[in-house]
Amino acid sequence: MSTTTVIAEQAGWRGILRLAFRNRSFVIGFVITAVIAAMALISFVWTPYDITNLVVADRMKGLSAAHPFGTDHFGRDILSMIMIGARNSIAVAVVAVALGIGIGVPLGCWAAARGGWVDEMLMRFNDVVFAFPALLSAVMITAIFGPAAINAIIAIGIFNIPVFARVARAGALSLWPREYILAARAAGKGKAQITIEHILPNIASILLVQGTIQFAIGILAEAGLSYLGLGAQPPMPSWGRMLFDAQTRMMVAPHLAIFPGLAIVVTVLGLNLLGDGLRDVLDPKLRRER
C-alpha cells in the first residue's frame, strides 16, 4: 500500500493534520505562506496607497510611519507595490504549476501504464523539453509574441510539464506491481480505470510535495523573468521588476531593493519549509527516523 494510504488508515486525515502541525518545518512554512497569501488576497480590495498615483514630492523617501517600507523613485508606496506584486507572483506560479500538473501527470501515468515504446518516446520528449529552461523558453516566446505575464506563465508551465511527468511516472511504476493493482486487473479493470481509482490517489502525496517545490521555483522564475522585462509589464508591479528598477539606486535608496528581495526570499523559504514538512509527515520512514 502507498504512503498516503498507510498513514490515512493508521491516523485518518485529522491525524495527519495533527502530525503536520507538530512538525516545525510545516508550521513555519504554513504560517509564512498563509501570511503572503493573505497579503495578496487583501490587495484585491485594499492597499495602503493607490500605486497609480505618482507623488514626485515623496520620491525615494525612507521608512516612516506613513510609508513603513518607504517609497520608490516615482513616490509610490513600496508596501502597496509588494502586496500587489505578491498577487501577481502567486497567480503566475499557480497557473504555471496547474499547467504542469494538468499535462505532466497524465503523460507520466500514461507512460507508466503503457510502457514500451510509448514510455520511451515520452521520456525522450521530456529530455528535449528539459533542454530548454524556463528562461530560454520565455525569451523565445517573447521574441514571437512580445513580453507579457501570460508568456511567463506559458514558459514556466512548459518547464513544469516534464517535472511532474517524471514524478508521476516514477510513482506509478512503483505501484503497478503491487498486489492490489494485480487484483484490480484480475477483476477486469482496464489500465485507465486503475490509474484513476488506484494510482492517482496513491501518488497524490508525492505530487503535493513536488507541487510546493515547483510553486517556489515558479515564484523565483517569475521574478527572474520580470527582472529581465519578460514578465508582468509596467505599471503592474512585480517583485522582479522592482529589483530591476532599484539596481541603479542602491547607494541612494537601498530599501528599494531590500524589501522586494526579502519578499522573494521569505516566500520561497516558506514554500520550501512547507514542502519539507509535508514530505516528513507523509513519508513514514522519515517520521520514524525523527
C-alpha positions in Angstrom: 0.0 0.0 0.0 1.2 3.6 -0.6 2.5 6.0 1.9 -0.7 8.1 1.9 -2.9 5.1 2.2 -0.9 3.6 5.1 -0.9 6.9 7.1 -4.6 7.6 6.3 -5.6 4.1 7.7 -3.4 4.5 10.8 -4.3 8.0 11.8 -7.0 9.3 9.5 -6.8 12.7 7.8 -7.4 14.5 11.1 -4.5 12.6 12.5 -2.4 13.7 9.5 -3.2 17.3 10.2 -2.3 16.9 13.9 1.0 15.4 12.9 1.6 18.2 10.4 1.1 20.9 12.9 3.5 19.2 15.3 6.2 19.4 12.6 8.2 22.6 13.0 9.1 23.0 9.3 5.5 22.6 8.3 4.2 25.1 10.8 6.8 27.8 9.9 6.2 27.2 6.2 2.5 27.2 6.6 2.5 30.5 8.6 4.8 32.3 6.1 2.8 31.0 3.1 -0.5 32.0 4.8 0.7 35.5 5.5 1.9 36.0 1.9 -1.3 34.6 0.5 -3.4 36.8 2.9 -1.4 39.8 1.8 -2.1 39.0 -1.8 -5.8 38.5 -1.2 -6.1 41.7 0.8 -4.5 43.6 -2.1 -7.6 42.9 -4.2 -9.7 45.1 -2.0 -7.3 47.4 -0.1 -3.7 48.7 -0.2 -2.3 51.5 2.0 -1.9 53.7 -1.1 -3.0 53.7 -4.7 0.0 52.8 -6.7 -1.3 54.5 -9.8 -0.9 57.9 -8.1 2.6 59.3 -8.7 3.7 61.7 -5.9 7.0 63.1 -7.1 7.5 65.1 -3.9 7.6 61.8 -1.9 10.1 60.0 -4.2 12.6 57.7 -2.6 11.6 58.5 1.0 12.9 56.3 3.7 11.0 54.2 6.2 8.4 56.2 8.2 5.0 55.7 9.9 3.3 56.9 6.7 5.3 54.6 4.5 6.7 51.6 6.5 8.8 50.3 3.6 9.5 53.8 2.1 8.7 55.0 -1.4 10.2 54.4 -4.8 11.6 56.7 -7.5 8.0 57.7 -8.5 6.8 58.3 -5.0 4.8 55.1 -4.9 4.4 53.2 -1.6 6.6 50.2 -1.6 4.4 48.2 0.8 1.4 48.6 -1.5 3.5 47.5 -4.5 4.8 44.5 -2.7 1.3 43.5 -1.8 0.1 43.7 -5.4 3.4 42.1 -6.6 2.6 39.1 -4.3 -0.7 38.7 -6.1 0.9 38.7 -9.5 3.7 36.3 -8.5 1.3 33.8 -6.9 -1.1 34.0 -9.8 1.7 33.2 -12.3 3.1 30.4 -10.2 -0.3 28.8 -9.5 -1.3 28.8 -13.2 2.1 27.5 -14.2 2.1 24.7 -11.7 -1.5 23.8 -12.6 -0.4 23.7 -16.3 2.4 21.3 -15.4 0.2 19.1 -13.3 -2.7 19.1 -15.8 -0.4 17.9 -18.7 2.6 16.3 -17.0 0.7 14.0 -14.6 -1.5 12.3 -17.3 1.6 11.9 -19.5 3.6 10.3 -16.7 0.7 8.0 -15.7 0.2 7.0 -19.4 3.9 6.2 -19.8 3.9 4.0 -16.7 0.7 2.2 -17.8 1.7 1.6 -21.4 5.4 1.0 -21.1 7.4 0.0 -24.1 7.9 2.5 -26.9 5.2 4.9 -25.5 7.2 5.2 -22.3 10.5 5.6 -24.1 9.0 8.2 -26.5 7.5 10.3 -23.7 10.7 10.2 -21.6 12.8 11.4 -24.6 10.3 14.2 -25.2 10.8 15.2 -21.5 14.5 15.3 -22.1 14.0 17.6 -25.1 11.8 20.0 -23.0 14.3 19.9 -20.1 17.0 21.2 -22.6 15.0 24.5 -22.8 14.9 26.1 -19.3 12.0 28.4 -18.4 14.2 31.5 -19.0 15.2 30.4 -22.5 11.6 29.4 -23.3 10.4 32.8 -22.2 12.9 34.5 -24.4 11.8 32.5 -27.4 8.1 33.1 -26.7 8.7 36.8 -26.1 10.5 37.1 -29.3 7.4 35.8 -31.1 4.5 37.3 -29.1 6.1 40.1 -27.1 6.7 40.4 -23.3 3.7 39.7 -21.1 2.7 37.9 -17.9 0.9 35.2 -19.9 4.1 34.4 -21.7 5.9 33.9 -18.4 3.1 31.5 -17.3 3.5 29.5 -20.5 7.3 29.3 -20.2 7.2 28.2 -16.6 4.3 25.8 -17.2 6.2 24.2 -20.1 9.2 23.7 -17.8 6.9 22.1 -15.2 5.4 19.5 -17.5 8.4 17.1 -17.7 9.0 17.6 -13.9 5.5 16.3 -13.0 5.6 13.7 -15.8 8.7 12.1 -14.3 7.4 12.2 -10.7 4.1 10.7 -11.7 5.8 8.1 -13.8 8.2 7.0 -11.1 5.4 6.9 -8.5 3.1 4.9 -10.8 5.8 2.4 -11.8 6.4 1.6 -8.2 2.6 0.8 -7.7 1.8 -1.3 -10.8 3.5 -4.5 -9.4 1.6 -4.2 -6.1 -0.9 -6.9 -5.2 -4.0 -4.7 -5.0 -3.2 -3.4 -8.6 -2.8 -7.0 -9.8 -6.1 -7.9 -8.1 -7.8 -5.0 -9.8 -6.5 -6.1 -13.2 -7.7 -9.7 -12.4 -11.1 -8.2 -11.7 -11.3 -6.9 -15.2 -10.5 -3.3 -14.7 -8.7 -1.5 -17.5 -5.4 0.5 -17.1 -7.2 3.8 -17.4 -9.7 2.9 -14.6 -6.9 1.5 -12.4 -4.9 4.7 -12.9 -7.9 6.9 -11.9 -9.1 4.8 -9.0 -5.8 3.4 -7.5 -2.7 5.0 -9.0 -3.6 8.7 -8.8 -4.9 8.7 -5.2 -1.8 6.8 -4.1 0.7 9.2 -5.7 -1.2 12.3 -4.6 1.2 12.8 -1.7 4.4 13.0 -3.8 2.6 15.2 -6.3 1.6 17.5 -3.5 5.1 17.8 -2.2 6.5 18.3 -5.7 3.8 20.9 -6.3 5.1 23.1 -3.3 8.6 22.8 -4.6 7.6 23.8 -8.2 5.5 26.6 -6.7 8.6 28.1 -5.0 10.6 27.6 -8.3 7.7 29.4 -10.1 8.0 32.4 -7.8 11.7 32.6 -8.4 11.3 32.1 -12.2 8.6 34.8 -12.4 10.8 37.3 -10.5 13.7 36.5 -12.8 11.6 36.9 -15.9 10.2 40.2 -14.7 13.7 41.4 -13.8 14.6 40.9 -17.5 11.4 42.6 -18.6 9.8 39.4 -19.9 7.1 39.1 -17.2 4.5 41.5 -15.9 4.8 44.9 -17.6 4.5 48.3 -16.1 2.5 49.8 -14.5 1.7 46.4 -12.9 4.2 45.9 -10.1 6.3 42.8 -9.8 8.9 41.9 -7.3 11.5 41.2 -10.1 10.7 44.4 -11.9 11.1 46.3 -8.6 14.6 44.8 -8.2 15.4 45.9 -11.7 14.3 49.5 -11.1 16.3 49.6 -7.8 19.6 48.4 -9.2 20.8 51.8 -10.2 19.7 53.4 -7.0 21.1 51.0 -4.4 23.6 53.6 -2.9 20.9 56.3 -2.6 17.9 54.3 -1.5 18.8 50.7 -0.6 15.3 50.0 0.7 14.1 49.9 -2.9 15.8 46.6 -3.4 15.8 45.2 0.2 12.1 44.8 0.6 11.2 43.2 -2.7 14.3 41.0 -2.3 13.2 39.9 1.2 9.7 39.2 -0.2 11.1 36.8 -2.7 13.4 35.1 -0.2 10.8 34.8 2.5 8.1 33.4 0.1 10.5 30.8 -1.4 11.7 29.8 2.1 8.2 29.4 3.4 7.2 27.2 0.5 10.3 25.1 0.8 9.7 24.6 4.5 6.1 23.7 3.8 7.2 21.1 1.3 9.8 19.7 3.6 7.2 19.4 6.4 4.7 17.7 4.1 7.4 15.2 3.0 8.3 14.4 6.6 4.6 13.9 7.6 3.6 11.8 4.6 6.7 9.6 4.5 6.5 7.1 7.4 10.3 6.3 7.1 11.2 9.9 7.7 8.7 10.1 10.6 10.3 7.0 12.2 13.8 8.4 11.8 12.7 11.6 13.6 
